[in-house]
Amino acid sequence: MDDQTRIEIEAAAFRRLRKHLMEDRADVQNIDLMNLGGFCRNCLSRWYMEAANEKGIEMGKEEAREIYYGMPYSEWRSQFQTEAGADKQADFAKAFKENVTDKE
């Protein structure tokens, strides 16, 4: 497989993952994704931002989130995010420390 085809396939897979998380399974909470998988929608938006920055495209966290979520993040939270119990929040703190904190 040539590089351009690989890039196109990878991009299509990313778009499908985004659709799945944003449209098909908007009910799945970010905290559950992070606690179980070590990443969430915010991680995907951060990775998008980092890739843009590596290409010399200035992009901040909020801009990347709006691109990824298709709306301001605050709007997404108000529409889809539910309150997490103390047990989930404790698991999240551990997962965030293990998967995100050292990478920022």
C-alpha beads as a LAMMPS data file, in Angstrom:
LAMMPS data file: protein, C-alpha beads

104 atoms
103 bonds

1 atom types
1 bond types

-500.0 500.0 xlo xhi
-500.0 500.0 ylo yhi
-500.0 500.0 zlo zhi

Masses

1 110.0

Atoms # bond

1 1 1 0.000 0.000 0.000
2 1 1 1.376 3.418 -0.904
3 1 1 1.624 6.220 1.670
4 1 1 -1.184 8.338 0.206
5 1 1 -3.624 5.421 0.260
6 1 1 -2.628 4.596 3.844
7 1 1 -3.168 8.226 4.887
8 1 1 -6.598 8.287 3.213
9 1 1 -7.632 5.039 4.914
10 1 1 -6.399 6.276 8.296
11 1 1 -8.310 9.542 7.821
12 1 1 -11.470 7.636 6.882
13 1 1 -11.109 5.446 9.983
14 1 1 -10.712 8.571 12.162
15 1 1 -13.817 10.140 10.612
16 1 1 -15.774 6.951 11.265
17 1 1 -14.577 6.822 14.889
18 1 1 -15.619 10.444 15.330
19 1 1 -19.061 9.748 13.824
20 1 1 -19.489 6.737 16.075
21 1 1 -18.633 8.714 19.211
22 1 1 -20.482 11.891 18.240
23 1 1 -23.603 10.552 16.523
24 1 1 -24.037 6.840 17.092
25 1 1 -22.976 6.769 20.766
26 1 1 -23.286 10.298 22.109
27 1 1 -24.755 8.598 25.185
28 1 1 -21.355 7.196 26.152
29 1 1 -19.807 9.606 28.616
30 1 1 -16.261 10.936 28.212
31 1 1 -15.495 9.888 31.773
32 1 1 -16.435 6.279 30.939
33 1 1 -14.244 6.330 27.823
34 1 1 -11.309 7.666 29.835
35 1 1 -11.819 5.276 32.725
36 1 1 -12.058 2.220 30.473
37 1 1 -9.920 3.128 27.477
38 1 1 -7.521 5.783 28.688
39 1 1 -8.791 8.337 26.156
40 1 1 -11.955 10.304 25.403
41 1 1 -13.346 12.763 22.890
42 1 1 -11.260 15.545 24.448
43 1 1 -8.117 13.472 23.869
44 1 1 -9.077 13.056 20.215
45 1 1 -9.561 16.815 19.882
46 1 1 -6.194 17.396 21.600
47 1 1 -4.474 14.971 19.226
48 1 1 -6.111 16.834 16.333
49 1 1 -4.728 20.118 17.722
50 1 1 -1.268 18.633 18.207
51 1 1 -1.217 17.320 14.631
52 1 1 -2.256 20.748 13.335
53 1 1 0.412 22.462 15.450
54 1 1 3.060 20.038 14.140
55 1 1 2.088 21.162 10.613
56 1 1 2.547 24.809 11.621
57 1 1 -1.183 25.499 11.958
58 1 1 -1.918 27.561 15.052
59 1 1 -4.771 25.973 16.956
60 1 1 -5.715 26.101 20.610
61 1 1 -7.604 23.632 22.772
62 1 1 -11.014 25.320 22.488
63 1 1 -10.768 25.697 18.703
64 1 1 -9.807 22.037 18.333
65 1 1 -12.663 20.960 20.582
66 1 1 -15.151 22.992 18.563
67 1 1 -13.880 21.424 15.341
68 1 1 -14.041 17.928 16.812
69 1 1 -17.390 18.312 18.598
70 1 1 -18.967 20.340 15.785
71 1 1 -20.122 22.888 18.366
72 1 1 -18.679 24.729 21.352
73 1 1 -17.636 22.242 24.023
74 1 1 -19.886 23.939 26.588
75 1 1 -22.867 23.245 24.314
76 1 1 -21.895 19.570 23.987
77 1 1 -21.587 19.263 27.747
78 1 1 -25.003 20.805 28.363
79 1 1 -26.654 18.545 25.775
80 1 1 -24.945 15.208 26.437
81 1 1 -22.834 15.131 29.583
82 1 1 -24.307 13.767 32.795
83 1 1 -23.093 14.170 36.359
84 1 1 -20.548 11.534 37.407
85 1 1 -20.537 9.959 40.830
86 1 1 -17.581 10.081 43.202
87 1 1 -16.429 6.593 42.220
88 1 1 -16.218 7.519 38.524
89 1 1 -14.487 10.795 39.360
90 1 1 -11.854 8.958 41.436
91 1 1 -11.278 6.474 38.608
92 1 1 -11.031 9.410 36.186
93 1 1 -8.373 11.163 38.273
94 1 1 -6.263 8.002 38.121
95 1 1 -6.866 7.427 34.392
96 1 1 -6.155 11.080 33.572
97 1 1 -2.895 11.003 35.518
98 1 1 -1.810 7.790 33.804
99 1 1 -2.860 8.741 30.276
100 1 1 -2.909 12.513 29.891
101 1 1 -1.046 14.526 32.531
102 1 1 2.482 13.516 31.527
103 1 1 1.712 14.070 27.843
104 1 1 0.661 17.715 28.012

Bonds

1 1 1 2
2 1 2 3
3 1 3 4
4 1 4 5
5 1 5 6
6 1 6 7
7 1 7 8
8 1 8 9
9 1 9 10
10 1 10 11
11 1 11 12
12 1 12 13
13 1 13 14
14 1 14 15
15 1 15 16
16 1 16 17
17 1 17 18
18 1 18 19
19 1 19 20
20 1 20 21
21 1 21 22
22 1 22 23
23 1 23 24
24 1 24 25
25 1 25 26
26 1 26 27
27 1 27 28
28 1 28 29
29 1 29 30
30 1 30 31
31 1 31 32
32 1 32 33
33 1 33 34
34 1 34 35
35 1 35 36
36 1 36 37
37 1 37 38
38 1 38 39
39 1 39 40
40 1 40 41
41 1 41 42
42 1 42 43
43 1 43 44
44 1 44 45
45 1 45 46
46 1 46 47
47 1 47 48
48 1 48 49
49 1 49 50
50 1 50 51
51 1 51 52
52 1 52 53
53 1 53 54
54 1 54 55
55 1 55 56
56 1 56 57
57 1 57 58
58 1 58 59
59 1 59 60
60 1 60 61
61 1 61 62
62 1 62 63
63 1 63 64
64 1 64 65
65 1 65 66
66 1 66 67
67 1 67 68
68 1 68 69
69 1 69 70
70 1 70 71
71 1 71 72
72 1 72 73
73 1 73 74
74 1 74 75
75 1 75 76
76 1 76 77
77 1 77 78
78 1 78 79
79 1 79 80
80 1 80 81
81 1 81 82
82 1 82 83
83 1 83 84
84 1 84 85
85 1 85 86
86 1 86 87
87 1 87 88
88 1 88 89
89 1 89 90
90 1 90 91
91 1 91 92
92 1 92 93
93 1 93 94
94 1 94 95
95 1 95 96
96 1 96 97
97 1 97 98
98 1 98 99
99 1 99 100
100 1 100 101
101 1 101 102
102 1 102 103
103 1 103 104
